[in-house]
Amino acid sequence: MALHNKILIGLGLGAVLGVIANIVAEGNPAFKTFLGTLNDKVMTIAGDSFLAMIFMIVVPLLLSALVLGISDIGDVAKVGRIGIRSLVMTVLFSGIAVVIAMVLVNVVKPGNVITEEKREALYSEYALKGLQKEGFSEDEAKQVIAERAASPDGKSALEEKNVAPKGGTEADPPVAGIVPKNPLLEATRALSGGILPFMFFALVFGLAMAKSDPEKIASIKQFFEGLFEISQKVIEMVMTLAPYGVFALIFKTASALGFSIFVTLGAYALTVLVGLAIHMFVVYSILIRVIAKRNPWDFFRRIKNVMMTAFATSSSNATLAVALKSAEDDLGLPKNISSFVLTVGATANQNGTALFEGITIIFFCQLFGIPLDFSKQLMIMGLSIVAGIGTAGVPGGAWPVIGTIVKGLGVPAGAIGMALGVDRILDMSRTVLNVTGDMAIACCVAEWEGQPVEVPEEVLG
């Protein structure tokens, strides 16, 4: 059985049994006590173990993906106008995608669908118990939650005081909150606020690699390529446990909140799909018509095999061979352009993932009542664009990055498991957007370069 079918079964079973347990527990105190023990001793351990394996690969994945992605993009001077124009289009596409995400999630507000009573129950289930496991007393945990809600950045003074010895001293904070003095230290506290300075270090390292003598850094680049390959394999291995982890996490949530959590998840999933559709059929169509001077609908028709492969595999990397062939055979793109844009784009141009990450991060903050001012949302926009470069092009590759960012904003780490059950269709859809964006950028660059295309006249119409 395919993995995504197993995940859907885990989601369905966890949802149905969780809702039934919630209904039974309302009129049965003895069963409610048993359910609490079951969630604490079994479901929480199973779900958190799955999520911990996702989090453990964050540092090597982000480091290798960003260093390789930026070193390829940063090498634009060596490939001339093609590289520069590809970079411009990548930034443009990703920037528009994240703007769409920010506007949509703030207008729809899918995280505000649940009632305040249900939100408190959700926070209690994830945040209160999680803080108690970290060593806080019940009163201290409640104080941390109250301080998070009152703080404009979702931080708690008591929590920061308690974790300071683990995450470094006040004497070594990053300059301006982003430039690290010790990147190794930021790596150790990536899950507790050090992710941005660590990403900054990876970006600078990647740019330096791009400007270095290829012969002298060949072994270093090979090391990062090996690290990236291993990181992807770890994600694939962890995702084989997703059906069981999703079952435990969904059961735990459904047993605490009942049916209302699925209304919330439905609103979230619909918001993501609408955002992806707008970017695909409105933004791409306009850019293909205006810049590439092609018929958008004919463009989509000619790459339908690429889009179907992306949808079926949920992997930009797995779709690359099909995309390269279609770029030449179906779109008539010059090989020097298509090979560069599509190969680099498989890792660096994840604008569908950037859109998805922007919506998902703010959704979880809304769900747990964590306030986000304009500057904080701008930071999320920037992180989403950069994280799109640092996201592995494999199924589930976005979650380590999302989990790290939301945890740094004050969202309980275990909460992301709620959305994993509905992620399969979202993963398939955003991969289509990622791959289609690569093809669209290749067309735009080819037109800018004035390179001839050997395709029927109607394509240009």
Secondary structure, DSSP 8 states (H G I E B T S, - for coil): --HHHHHHHHHHHHHHHHHHHHHHHHT-HHHHHHHHHHIIIIIHHHHHHHHHHHHTTHHHHHHHHHHHHHHHHTTHHHHTHHHHHHHHHHHHHHHHHHHHHHHHHHHH-GGGSS-HHHHHHHHIIIIIHHHHHTT--HHHHHHHHHHHHHSTTS--HHHHHHHHHHH--TTS--BTTTB-S-HHHHHHTGGGTTHHHHHHHHHHHHHHHHTS-TTTTHHHHHHHHHHHHHHHHHHHHHHTTHHHHHHHHHHHHHHHHTTHHHHHHHHHHHHHHHHHHHIIIIIHHHHHHHTS-S-HHHHHHHTHHHHHHHHHH--HHHHHHHHHHHHHHTS---HHHHHHHHHHHHHH--HHHHHHHHHHHHHHHHHTT----HHHHHHHHHHHHHHHHTS-SSTTTTHHHHHHHHHHTT--GGGGHHHHTTHHHHHHHHHHHHHHHHHHHHHHHHHHHT----S-GGGG-
